[in-house]
C-alpha cells in the first residue's frame, strides 16, 4: 500500500537558504492538506497514517533530579521556571520561528529536553523515529522493515526529514538516520542543530532499568549485561560521532554539571539543560546578526 509519511503543507520561506547563518525566518505552517512529494512504499499492508498527522504538544515534565537514569515523563504538570521562560522570550524574536533539531544518542534527557524546549518556545514537538515507526505500522514492523529493506528504510527516514525541514516552529528529536548521510545532514541545515551529549554509562544504565521495569509479558528477550549494553552504545557512538559533531552547537550534560558545581551528573535537571541549550541558540543568533550587519553596504 502506498502511503504518505506525513501529510503537511510545507511553508518554506523562498528566501531561506540551506545555512542557518543566512536564514530570513520561517512562517507558521498549517497542519492540514497533503505534502506534494511522492510518497514512499512501505512493506506492510497494514501501514497507515491517519491524515493529517497532528503535532505533539509537549506534556510539561518534572524538572528536578531523577531525570536520568531510567526516568519517565511525569504525568504531573510542572510550570517552567521564570528564568527559563524569560530566556525563551528573549531569544524568540531573533529565532524567527527557526526549527531546532536535537541529535545524539537517544535517551530520556534528549526526549524530555525536546519537549520542554517546544513548551517554552511555543513550538511543535516531533520525534523523527516515531514518525517512521508510525508510518511502518509499529515497532515490530519498522524493525522488520529495516532488516528486510535497508535502503527503503533509509529512504523513509530521509523523506521524514525532508518534510520536517520544510516547516518552521518545530523542535525535532532526530534519530541517528539524520546524521548518516550528506542528504539528511543538509536537511538539518534548514534549522539549528544541537548535539545533546549524555555520558554513555548513564544511557546504558537507563536502558537496563527501562528493560527491568517492563511487565514480564512485554519484557525484551535479551541477556545483555550492563557491560554489553555499554559496548553497544560505544560502538554506535563511534559510528555516529562524526555526524553529531556537525551540529551547530553542543550541550553536554557533563559540562553543565561541572559548570553548576554538581558532584553528580544525575543532579542536572532538564530545565538546566534547556537553559544551556537556549544560551547556545542565543549565541548562534547573535553571530548571525553580526554577520548580516557586516554584509550590509556602508
Backbone bond lengths (Angstrom), bond angles and torsions (degrees), N, CA, C in turn:
res aa  C-N    CA-C-N  psi(-1)  N-CA   C-N-CA  omega(-1)  CA-C   N-CA-C  phi
1 X - - - 1.454 - - 1.524 109.24 -
2 X 1.309 116.75 135.37 1.453 121.38 -179.14 1.511 109.04 -93.50
3 X 1.340 116.65 127.22 1.451 120.29 -176.56 1.510 110.24 -137.57
4 X 1.304 116.79 159.85 1.452 122.24 172.90 1.515 109.11 -87.24
5 X 1.316 115.67 137.86 1.460 119.36 177.38 1.521 110.10 -67.10
6 X 1.332 117.55 -47.75 1.459 121.95 177.34 1.524 107.81 -139.64
7 X 1.292 117.23 142.21 1.459 120.33 -179.80 1.522 109.00 -110.03
8 X 1.312 116.46 84.97 1.452 121.97 177.89 1.520 108.71 -128.32
9 X 1.295 115.07 151.60 1.460 119.74 171.11 1.517 107.84 -93.55
10 X 1.331 119.42 117.47 1.464 120.71 -176.71 1.509 111.62 -72.53
11 X 1.327 116.32 148.10 1.461 120.16 177.56 1.518 109.59 -132.54
12 X 1.316 116.30 46.13 1.462 119.64 179.58 1.521 109.79 -63.10
13 X 1.297 115.33 131.09 1.449 120.83 177.66 1.527 108.99 -69.44
14 X 1.320 119.46 125.52 1.469 120.97 -178.57 1.531 112.31 -63.07
15 X 1.331 117.62 -18.55 1.462 120.57 178.60 1.516 112.50 -89.10
16 X 1.312 116.04 1.95 1.468 120.74 -174.74 1.517 109.66 -90.05
17 X 1.309 117.45 118.62 1.461 120.30 -179.42 1.510 109.78 -89.18
18 X 1.341 116.70 176.86 1.459 121.01 -175.85 1.517 112.43 -81.08
19 X 1.281 118.43 4.25 1.462 120.70 177.64 1.513 109.68 -117.15
20 X 1.315 116.61 136.61 1.461 121.16 179.92 1.510 111.41 -56.30
21 X 1.317 116.77 -37.55 1.453 120.00 -173.83 1.522 112.77 -72.55
22 X 1.329 118.16 -2.09 1.460 120.42 176.84 1.520 112.57 -118.27
23 X 1.347 117.65 9.36 1.454 117.36 -172.43 1.519 112.33 -72.74
24 X 1.336 114.94 153.52 1.459 121.77 175.88 1.522 110.97 -118.16
25 X 1.320 116.40 14.22 1.455 120.04 175.71 1.507 112.54 101.04
26 X 1.322 115.51 152.44 1.453 122.38 176.13 1.516 109.21 -119.62
27 X 1.313 117.02 142.66 1.455 121.02 -179.54 1.527 110.97 -84.18
28 X 1.323 115.46 160.79 1.460 120.31 172.23 1.512 108.35 -65.13
29 X 1.348 117.42 143.81 1.449 121.16 -174.14 1.516 111.76 -112.18
30 X 1.333 118.00 149.55 1.456 120.72 173.65 1.513 110.69 -75.09
31 X 1.331 117.97 148.67 1.463 121.57 -178.97 1.528 108.55 -103.80
32 X 1.296 116.77 56.94 1.458 120.01 177.75 1.512 109.19 -160.97
33 X 1.318 114.39 170.89 1.464 124.99 -178.53 1.517 112.53 73.60
34 X 1.322 116.74 161.06 1.466 122.37 -171.76 1.513 112.27 -82.34
35 X 1.303 114.64 151.38 1.457 120.83 173.19 1.526 107.31 -82.61
36 X 1.308 116.57 141.42 1.457 119.53 -168.73 1.518 114.51 -81.76
37 X 1.358 118.13 -15.61 1.456 118.73 -177.50 1.524 111.27 -71.81
38 X 1.325 115.40 154.92 1.452 120.95 -179.83 1.519 110.92 -63.93
39 X 1.333 118.32 129.27 1.465 120.43 -178.78 1.519 111.58 -72.65
40 X 1.349 114.95 159.54 1.449 121.03 176.09 1.514 110.66 -93.96
41 X 1.328 116.07 153.54 1.456 120.87 176.69 1.515 109.86 -91.23
42 X 1.316 116.87 129.25 1.437 121.96 175.54 1.517 108.88 -105.67
43 X 1.346 117.82 146.86 1.457 120.68 -171.55 1.520 115.55 -70.28
44 X 1.322 117.64 -27.06 1.456 119.46 -175.69 1.521 110.84 -82.73
45 X 1.308 117.39 131.41 1.463 120.92 178.92 1.517 110.89 -72.92
46 X 1.322 117.46 -12.41 1.450 121.42 178.96 1.521 111.68 -95.19
47 X 1.332 117.49 2.40 1.456 120.81 -176.52 1.519 110.30 -75.94
48 X 1.295 116.62 107.48 1.457 121.40 178.23 1.511 109.62 -137.07
49 X 1.315 115.15 151.85 1.456 121.40 173.37 1.517 107.47 -126.95
50 X 1.315 118.50 129.93 1.462 119.50 177.52 1.521 110.13 -67.91
51 X 1.333 119.02 117.58 1.453 119.81 -179.67 1.530 110.13 -82.75
52 X 1.302 121.58 138.45 1.455 124.00 -12.45 1.524 111.19 -85.64
53 X 1.347 116.38 160.99 1.456 119.98 173.28 1.513 107.87 -77.86
54 X 1.306 116.44 128.55 1.457 120.36 177.99 1.517 109.90 -85.89
55 X 1.321 117.07 145.36 1.463 119.19 177.83 1.502 110.87 -68.38
56 X 1.324 116.47 157.04 1.447 121.67 176.95 1.515 109.25 -86.33
57 X 1.317 116.65 122.36 1.449 120.17 173.53 1.507 107.39 -90.08
58 X 1.335 118.59 121.45 1.449 121.28 -170.20 1.513 113.71 -63.82
59 X 1.345 115.42 136.40 1.445 121.48 172.11 1.516 108.08 -79.85
60 X 1.309 117.16 133.83 1.459 118.83 178.78 1.510 109.43 -66.85
61 X 1.307 114.75 142.34 1.458 119.72 -171.74 1.515 111.31 -123.24
62 X 1.307 114.66 158.69 1.454 120.48 175.33 1.520 109.27 -67.17
63 X 1.319 117.33 134.48 1.460 119.75 -172.54 1.523 113.57 -101.72
64 X 1.318 118.71 -7.38 1.453 119.53 -175.96 1.503 110.68 -88.09
65 X 1.304 117.17 177.04 1.452 126.35 -173.58 1.512 112.96 -39.76
66 X 1.286 115.69 -177.69 1.456 124.35 -176.76 1.521 112.20 66.74
67 X 1.327 117.93 14.94 1.455 119.68 172.40 1.519 109.65 -67.75
68 X 1.316 116.35 -36.38 1.450 122.46 177.32 1.519 107.32 -136.65
69 X 1.316 118.43 144.55 1.445 124.60 -6.44 1.520 111.54 -91.74
70 X 1.324 116.78 165.32 1.460 123.10 171.33 1.507 115.00 70.69
71 X 1.336 118.09 14.31 1.456 119.33 -177.17 1.512 110.69 -76.49
72 X 1.320 116.63 159.87 1.454 122.74 177.25 1.525 109.09 -125.31
73 X 1.320 115.55 157.61 1.447 119.36 174.68 1.520 109.29 -62.33
74 X 1.308 116.18 128.55 1.458 119.62 -177.45 1.509 110.46 -77.24
75 X 1.337 118.60 136.63 1.455 120.43 177.10 1.519 111.65 -73.91
76 X 1.346 116.55 -12.48 1.454 120.62 -179.02 1.522 108.94 -86.24
77 X 1.326 115.97 128.21 1.457 119.27 -179.77 1.516 110.49 -67.95
78 X 1.326 114.86 140.33 1.464 121.16 178.06 1.509 107.62 -130.40
79 X 1.316 116.21 119.41 1.452 120.58 -179.20 1.523 109.76 -72.65
80 X 1.342 118.06 125.96 1.469 119.76 177.00 1.523 111.02 -55.63
81 X 1.307 116.36 149.15 1.462 121.05 -176.52 1.526 111.15 -66.50
82 X 1.323 114.69 160.63 1.457 121.66 178.43 1.520 110.67 -59.35
83 X 1.348 116.14 -41.71 1.463 120.58 -178.91 1.524 111.56 -63.01
84 X 1.331 116.50 -41.63 1.463 120.62 -179.64 1.527 111.06 -67.53
85 X 1.319 116.72 -44.13 1.466 119.92 -179.99 1.530 111.04 -64.78
86 X 1.327 116.63 -39.97 1.464 120.02 178.43 1.522 111.69 -64.06
87 X 1.338 116.67 -41.06 1.461 120.56 178.13 1.523 110.61 -61.92
88 X 1.335 116.48 -42.02 1.467 120.85 179.01 1.528 110.83 -63.31
89 X 1.324 116.38 -40.94 1.465 120.64 179.02 1.526 109.98 -64.74
90 X 1.327 116.43 -41.25 1.468 121.46 -176.92 1.530 112.10 -60.04
91 X 1.348 116.74 -37.99 1.471 118.59 -174.33 1.531 112.65 -95.82
92 X 1.329 117.54 -10.27 1.472 119.91 -173.80 1.517 112.81 -59.80
93 X 1.343 117.19 -40.40 1.463 119.58 -176.69 1.519 111.36 -63.91
94 X 1.331 116.68 -47.08 1.465 120.02 -179.61 1.530 111.53 -72.57
95 X 1.316 117.04 -26.02 1.466 120.33 179.65 1.526 111.24 -68.33
96 X 1.335 116.09 -33.90 1.471 122.85 174.42 1.529 113.36 54.44
97 X 1.319 116.98 37.31 1.463 119.77 175.63 1.510 114.98 77.74
98 X 1.329 118.02 8.28 1.458 120.57 179.10 1.518 110.75 -62.34
99 X 1.308 117.37 133.91 1.462 121.46 179.98 1.517 111.94 -70.84
100 X 1.325 115.83 156.31 1.462 122.95 -179.71 1.519 108.22 -121.94
101 X 1.330 116.27 127.83 1.460 122.46 178.55 1.527 108.92 -112.37
102 X 1.329 116.44 122.95 1.455 121.62 177.42 1.520 109.04 -98.69
103 X 1.326 116.97 124.46 1.462 121.77 177.86 1.524 108.34 -117.27
104 X 1.325 115.77 167.10 1.451 121.36 -178.00 1.517 110.03 128.50
105 X 1.314 116.53 169.38 1.463 120.62 179.52 1.524 108.68 -61.37
106 X 1.327 117.06 132.37 1.457 121.22 -176.84 1.525 111.84 -65.40
107 X 1.318 115.84 142.27 1.452 121.63 178.82 1.511 109.85 -173.36
108 X 1.326 115.64 175.36 1.459 120.92 -177.83 1.516 112.72 -59.70
109 X 1.327 117.12 -42.87 1.463 119.85 -177.90 1.519 111.52 -62.16
110 X 1.316 117.56 -44.58 1.466 121.04 -179.86 1.525 110.65 -61.76
111 X 1.329 116.63 -44.95 1.465 121.04 -179.46 1.525 111.42 -64.71
112 X 1.338 116.96 -49.70 1.465 120.86 -178.75 1.522 111.63 -64.38
113 X 1.320 116.62 -36.66 1.458 120.68 177.84 1.523 110.50 -63.95
114 X 1.333 117.13 -43.20 1.455 120.63 178.33 1.515 112.18 -59.69
115 X 1.318 116.47 -43.44 1.469 120.90 -179.73 1.520 111.41 -67.08
116 X 1.329 116.34 -39.31 1.459 119.37 -179.31 1.528 111.15 -69.05
117 X 1.326 117.31 -41.64 1.466 120.08 177.03 1.527 110.83 -61.25
118 X 1.324 116.58 -41.87 1.468 120.05 178.05 1.521 110.51 -61.97
119 X 1.324 116.52 -38.46 1.462 121.34 -179.07 1.529 110.58 -64.03
120 X 1.332 117.65 -52.28 1.471 119.51 -173.34 1.521 112.36 -75.19
121 X 1.344 117.59 -25.87 1.464 120.24 178.78 1.526 112.49 -90.66
122 X 1.341 116.11 -4.40 1.471 122.07 -176.27 1.526 110.71 60.11
123 X 1.320 114.35 44.72 1.453 122.53 177.72 1.526 109.65 -104.51
124 X 1.327 116.16 172.06 1.454 122.26 171.68 1.530 108.76 -94.13
125 X 1.314 116.16 147.74 1.463 120.94 -178.43 1.522 110.71 -111.35
126 X 1.341 116.39 135.45 1.459 122.06 175.38 1.522 110.15 -137.21
127 X 1.306 115.62 149.00 1.463 123.05 170.13 1.524 106.12 -113.80
128 X 1.328 117.76 114.77 1.468 120.27 -173.41 1.530 111.45 -64.97
129 X 1.332 117.71 -38.47 1.465 119.86 176.51 1.516 111.20 -63.06
130 X 1.338 116.00 -37.68 1.460 120.24 179.30 1.520 112.01 -63.51
131 X 1.346 117.16 -35.94 1.462 120.43 178.71 1.523 111.11 -68.62
132 X 1.339 116.80 -40.46 1.462 120.52 177.13 1.524 110.00 -63.85
133 X 1.328 115.96 -42.56 1.467 120.98 -179.88 1.523 110.66 -63.74
134 X 1.332 116.78 -42.84 1.467 120.82 179.63 1.519 110.55 -63.44
135 X 1.329 116.21 -41.64 1.461 120.36 -179.53 1.524 111.85 -64.81
136 X 1.334 116.23 -36.00 1.465 120.24 -177.40 1.518 112.79 -80.01
137 X 1.331 117.11 -15.25 1.458 119.92 177.13 1.512 115.17 106.40
138 X 1.334 117.89 16.67 1.452 120.41 177.18 1.513 112.53 123.16
139 X 1.347 114.94 173.61 1.458 120.78 -174.29 1.523 112.67 -63.16
140 X 1.330 117.49 -45.04 1.463 120.06 -178.91 1.525 110.90 -67.28
141 X 1.349 115.98 -37.35 1.463 120.22 179.98 1.526 111.41 -66.77
142 X 1.331 115.89 -41.02 1.463 117.92 -179.13 1.526 110.71 -70.24
143 X 1.334 117.43 -31.41 1.467 120.43 176.73 1.532 109.91 -65.15
144 X 1.346 116.05 -44.11 1.464 120.20 178.39 1.525 110.77 -65.99
145 X 1.319 115.72 -38.75 1.466 121.55 178.34 1.524 110.14 -59.17
146 X 1.340 116.33 -46.05 1.456 121.22 -178.30 1.524 111.35 -64.84
147 X 1.345 116.42 -39.01 1.459 120.99 -178.59 1.525 112.38 -72.07
148 X 1.344 116.33 -36.63 1.461 120.80 -174.35 1.526 114.09 -91.05
149 X 1.316 116.22 -24.32 1.465 119.64 -176.47 1.525 108.78 -146.53
150 X 1.319 116.17 75.28 1.462 121.34 -176.71 1.522 111.61 -59.07
151 X 1.339 116.24 -42.44 1.469 119.66 -179.16 1.524 111.17 -65.20
152 X 1.346 116.64 -42.77 1.454 119.97 178.50 1.513 112.21 -63.47
153 X 1.335 115.87 -38.11 1.460 120.56 178.27 1.524 110.27 -64.09
154 X 1.329 117.17 -45.30 1.458 120.35 178.94 1.529 111.02 -63.80
155 X 1.325 116.85 -36.34 1.462 120.19 176.97 1.523 111.57 -63.37
156 X 1.337 116.20 -38.21 1.465 119.41 179.81 1.528 110.39 -67.73
157 X 1.344 117.40 -36.99 1.463 120.48 175.67 1.527 110.51 -62.41
158 X 1.325 115.65 -42.27 1.456 120.25 179.73 1.522 111.00 -64.52
159 X 1.341 116.64 -41.17 1.464 119.72 -179.68 1.527 111.34 -64.12
160 X 1.324 117.02 -39.79 1.461 120.84 177.42 1.526 110.20 -60.76
161 X 1.334 117.19 -48.31 1.460 120.83 -179.75 1.525 111.77 -65.15
162 X 1.313 115.59 -36.15 1.470 120.17 179.11 1.520 110.49 -60.53
163 X 1.326 115.59 -44.03 1.464 119.28 -178.42 1.525 111.62 -72.96
164 X 1.323 117.07 -41.92 1.461 119.97 179.29 1.527 111.41 -64.06
165 X 1.332 116.89 -36.84 1.463 120.40 -178.15 1.524 112.27 -69.90
166 X 1.331 117.27 -15.51 1.459 120.60 -179.58 1.520 112.30 -85.52
167 X 1.329 116.63 0.98 1.465 120.80 -175.72 1.514 111.43 -117.39
168 X 1.310 115.93 167.42 1.451 121.71 176.76 1.511 111.56 -116.27
169 X 1.325 115.56 170.56 1.465 124.01 175.32 1.529 112.34 59.37
170 X 1.328 116.09 45.75 1.461 121.22 177.02 1.522 110.36 -121.08
171 X 1.327 116.36 146.05 1.457 122.26 160.86 1.524 105.37 -113.09
172 X 1.324 116.30 120.21 1.466 122.05 -175.28 1.520 109.82 -117.12
173 X 1.322 116.68 121.86 1.464 120.74 168.04 1.519 106.09 -82.93
174 X 1.318 116.67 104.66 1.461 121.44 -174.08 1.520 110.67 -88.53
175 X 1.335 116.12 137.33 1.449 121.19 176.33 1.513 111.11 -75.95
176 X 1.319 116.16 177.84 1.463 120.24 -176.70 1.528 112.92 -66.09
177 X 1.343 116.49 -22.62 1.456 119.15 177.09 1.521 112.55 -60.39
178 X 1.340 116.21 -22.69 1.461 120.51 -178.00 1.518 112.50 -67.86
179 X 1.332 117.35 -21.88 1.467 119.59 -176.82 1.526 111.83 -115.13
180 X 1.336 117.23 15.55 1.459 120.37 -175.42 1.515 114.38 -101.24
181 X 1.314 117.55 -1.31 1.465 118.78 177.31 1.517 108.90 -149.02
182 X 1.330 115.01 154.13 1.462 120.51 179.12 1.523 111.10 -62.99
183 X 1.327 116.30 -34.40 1.472 120.46 179.38 1.514 110.81 -62.62
184 X 1.332 116.30 -47.76 1.457 119.83 -178.69 1.522 111.73 -67.49
185 X 1.326 116.68 -39.34 1.459 120.02 177.11 1.529 110.98 -61.51
186 X 1.326 116.12 -34.85 1.468 119.91 178.48 1.522 110.96 -65.38
187 X 1.338 117.37 -36.07 1.464 120.13 177.88 1.529 110.98 -64.96
188 X 1.323 117.02 -34.38 1.466 120.11 179.17 1.527 111.22 -65.63
189 X 1.336 117.19 -22.66 1.465 120.62 -178.84 1.522 112.47 -71.00
190 X 1.331 117.19 -10.59 1.466 119.17 175.22 1.528 111.70 -76.29
191 X 1.328 116.60 -6.53 1.455 120.62 176.27 1.514 109.58 -136.19
192 X 1.308 115.77 -159.11 1.459 122.53 175.34 1.518 107.33 -106.04
193 X 1.318 117.26 126.70 1.460 121.15 179.49 1.525 110.08 -105.58
194 X 1.330 115.61 136.63 1.463 121.63 -179.15 1.522 108.97 -130.34
195 X 1.305 115.79 127.66 1.465 121.79 176.38 1.521 108.28 -85.60
196 X 1.329 116.85 117.44 1.455 122.76 176.05 1.527 107.24 -93.41
197 X 1.324 115.29 104.00 1.459 122.09 -172.08 1.533 110.27 -100.11
198 X 1.333 115.48 107.72 1.467 122.47 179.55 1.521 108.01 -115.67
199 X 1.335 118.94 134.58 1.469 120.76 -179.23 1.531 112.51 -53.67
200 X 1.324 115.59 138.58 1.461 120.67 -174.71 1.524 113.06 -65.08
201 X 1.333 117.52 -32.47 1.457 118.36 -179.93 1.523 111.53 -66.04
202 X 1.333 117.16 -33.53 1.461 120.66 176.73 1.526 110.56 -68.98
203 X 1.325 116.55 -39.68 1.461 120.53 178.77 1.528 111.05 -67.13
204 X 1.343 116.53 -39.21 1.466 120.17 178.29 1.525 110.59 -64.66
205 X 1.320 116.49 -42.46 1.465 120.83 178.43 1.522 110.90 -63.47
206 X 1.325 115.60 -40.56 1.467 120.26 177.53 1.528 111.38 -61.46
207 X 1.340 115.70 -43.92 1.465 120.18 179.67 1.519 111.24 -61.07
208 X 1.324 116.39 -43.43 1.459 120.88 -179.77 1.525 111.09 -64.88
209 X 1.320 117.42 -41.06 1.459 120.59 -179.51 1.519 111.53 -69.60
210 X 1.332 116.37 -37.77 1.472 119.71 176.49 1.527 110.11 -61.77
211 X 1.317 116.39 -41.40 1.462 121.32 -179.88 1.529 110.81 -64.75
212 X 1.322 116.11 -40.19 1.467 120.36 -178.77 1.519 112.23 -68.44
213 X 1.349 116.72 -26.66 1.456 120.38 -176.59 1.525 113.20 -85.14
214 X 1.342 117.88 -8.97 1.457 120.26 178.21 1.520 110.79 -68.62
215 X 1.358 118.41 143.06 1.459 120.77 173.45 1.524 110.16 -57.97
216 X 1.304 116.84 151.09 1.470 120.71 -176.47 1.516 112.34 -57.72
217 X 1.350 116.69 -30.92 1.468 120.24 -179.58 1.518 112.45 -73.21
218 X 1.364 116.03 -19.67 1.460 120.22 -177.92 1.520 112.40 -112.06
219 X 1.312 116.29 -3.74 1.464 120.12 -175.01 1.517 111.59 -59.43
220 X 1.314 115.32 139.51 1.466 121.31 179.23 1.523 108.86 -73.21
221 X 1.315 115.34 130.71 1.458 119.35 -179.36 1.521 109.65 -79.21
222 X 1.314 116.35 97.19 1.457 121.08 179.32 1.515 109.45 -156.15
223 X 1.290 115.13 146.82 1.459 120.32 179.06 1.518 111.09 -110.51
224 X 1.341 117.22 15.92 1.456 120.98 -178.26 1.524 110.28 -60.02
225 X 1.314 115.95 132.11 1.456 121.34 174.65 1.524 108.29 -87.47
226 X 1.339 115.58 174.99 1.459 119.93 177.00 1.526 110.69 -58.46
227 X 1.317 116.06 -42.21 1.473 120.74 -179.36 1.524 111.09 -61.75
228 X 1.327 116.13 -41.69 1.466 120.09 179.70 1.523 110.90 -68.44
229 X 1.324 116.56 -39.82 1.459 120.40 178.45 1.523 110.43 -64.63
230 X 1.322 116.56 -41.47 1.461 121.09 178.71 1.530 110.62 -63.79
231 X 1.332 116.51 -39.01 1.466 120.76 178.94 1.529 110.55 -64.46
232 X 1.339 116.79 -39.84 1.473 120.53 177.52 1.521 110.72 -61.86
233 X 1.335 116.05 -45.70 1.461 120.16 -179.72 1.527 111.02 -65.36
234 X 1.324 116.59 -36.49 1.466 120.38 178.93 1.526 110.68 -64.57
235 X 1.327 116.51 -40.96 1.471 120.63 177.60 1.522 110.77 -64.39
236 X 1.338 115.65 -43.03 1.461 120.55 178.44 1.525 110.20 -62.56
237 X 1.313 116.12 -44.07 1.465 121.37 -179.24 1.526 111.47 -60.37
238 X 1.327 116.15 -44.70 1.456 120.11 179.70 1.522 111.43 -62.97
239 X 1.336 115.37 -36.97 1.472 120.39 -179.77 1.526 111.15 -69.33
240 X 1.328 116.75 -35.90 1.465 121.21 -172.41 1.534 113.81 -98.88
241 X 1.319 117.83 -12.01 1.459 120.84 -171.17 1.516 112.76 -56.09
242 X 1.328 117.18 -40.16 1.455 119.79 179.39 1.513 112.43 -60.57
243 X 1.340 116.35 -39.53 1.463 120.52 177.62 1.513 112.01 -70.39
244 X 1.334 116.30 -42.61 1.468 119.80 177.52 1.520 111.07 -57.58
245 X 1.347 115.62 -39.29 1.460 121.35 -174.28 1.529 112.86 -68.87
246 X 1.343 118.27 -12.41 1.456 120.35 177.79 1.523 112.20 -80.98
247 X 1.326 117.18 -4.66 1.467 121.01 -179.23 1.526 110.23 -61.05
248 X 1.330 116.16 154.29 1.461 121.18 179.97 1.522 112.22 -66.73
249 X 1.340 116.53 -28.79 1.468 120.74 -178.67 1.518 109.14 -151.68
250 X 1.327 115.53 162.77 1.463 121.84 177.47 1.522 109.22 -126.62
251 X 1.324 115.75 134.47 1.463 121.26 172.54 1.518 106.45 -117.35
252 X 1.317 116.14 110.20 1.458 122.78 -175.28 1.518 110.45 -101.72
253 X 1.326 116.52 125.45 1.459 120.80 177.83 1.525 110.54 -59.76
254 X 1.326 116.22 -40.62 1.460 120.95 -179.25 1.530 111.04 -63.53
255 X 1.322 117.19 -43.02 1.457 120.57 -179.19 1.525 111.93 -69.22
256 X 1.335 116.32 -36.56 1.469 119.49 177.89 1.520 110.01 -65.16
257 X 1.336 117.05 -42.63 1.465 121.06 178.42 1.529 110.60 -61.18
258 X 1.335 116.57 -42.66 1.460 120.97 179.25 1.524 111.43 -66.06
259 X 1.311 116.16 -41.65 1.462 122.07 179.92 1.525 111.55 -61.62
260 X 1.339 116.16 -37.01 1.462 121.32 -177.93 1.531 112.58 -88.98
261 X 1.323 116.32 -2.59 1.448 120.33 177.44 1.520 114.69 74.95
262 X 1.335 117.65 26.49 1.456 121.06 -179.32 1.530 110.92 -81.18
263 X 1.320 115.38 144.32 1.463 120.61 176.83 1.519 111.95 -76.72
264 X 1.330 116.17 -27.22 1.463 121.45 -177.86 1.523 109.54 -129.99
265 X 1.331 116.36 139.89 1.460 120.38 177.65 1.523 111.81 -67.70
266 X 1.323 117.27 -22.17 1.459 120.75 178.88 1.525 112.02 -69.54
267 X 1.326 117.52 -10.82 1.464 121.44 177.59 1.522 112.22 -79.27
268 X 1.336 116.86 -17.11 1.470 120.59 -178.70 1.528 109.68 -69.21
269 X 1.319 116.54 130.64 1.461 121.29 -179.30 1.526 111.06 -94.68
270 X 1.320 114.79 165.25 1.464 120.36 174.97 1.528 110.42 -61.66
271 X 1.330 117.13 -39.21 1.471 120.66 179.29 1.523 111.51 -61.47
272 X 1.315 116.46 -42.02 1.463 119.55 -179.47 1.524 110.95 -66.44
273 X 1.323 116.81 -36.24 1.465 120.05 174.14 1.524 110.58 -67.16
274 X 1.336 116.51 -37.40 1.465 120.60 -179.90 1.531 110.90 -65.43
275 X 1.325 116.61 -42.23 1.465 120.04 177.93 1.525 110.57 -62.15
276 X 1.336 116.54 -41.38 1.468 120.18 177.38 1.526 110.71 -63.01
277 X 1.341 116.89 -41.80 1.468 120.91 178.60 1.528 110.62 -62.54
278 X 1.329 117.19 -42.81 1.463 120.63 179.25 1.531 111.08 -66.73
279 X 1.332 116.45 -34.41 1.474 119.24 175.37 1.524 110.74 -62.33
280 X 1.329 116.58 -41.65 1.469 120.36 178.99 1.531 110.79 -66.55
281 X 1.316 116.98 -40.50 1.464 120.92 177.86 1.525 110.00 -63.22
282 X 1.330 116.21 -40.56 1.470 120.51 178.77 1.522 111.08 -61.79
283 X 1.320 117.29 -40.59 1.465 120.91 177.30 1.526 110.94 -60.98
284 X 1.335 116.17 -43.03 1.461 120.21 -179.10 1.525 111.69 -65.10
285 X 1.329 116.69 -42.49 1.467 119.53 179.75 1.529 110.68 -66.81
286 X 1.346 116.18 -33.63 1.459 120.06 178.94 1.532 110.46 -67.21
287 X 1.342 116.23 -42.13 1.460 120.30 178.21 1.516 110.60 -64.05
288 X 1.331 116.49 -42.63 1.465 120.45 178.36 1.529 111.48 -59.69
289 X 1.330 115.35 -42.05 1.462 120.08 -179.49 1.528 110.74 -64.74
290 X 1.328 116.18 -40.82 1.463 120.14 178.31 1.527 111.62 -64.66
291 X 1.339 115.82 -39.07 1.477 119.61 179.49 1.519 110.71 -67.49
292 X 1.343 116.86 -38.09 1.466 120.09 178.35 1.532 110.08 -65.99
293 X 1.348 116.22 -40.21 1.462 119.80 179.24 1.532 111.27 -65.15
294 X 1.335 116.20 -39.08 1.459 120.43 -179.70 1.528 112.13 -68.44
295 X 1.345 116.02 -26.30 1.464 119.91 -178.01 1.521 112.66 -82.64
296 X 1.338 117.34 -13.96 1.462 119.59 -179.05 1.532 110.54 -70.90
297 X 1.325 116.82 142.11 1.471 119.93 177.85 1.521 110.65 -70.15
298 X 1.328 116.86 148.09 1.462 121.09 179.11 1.523 110.33 -72.81
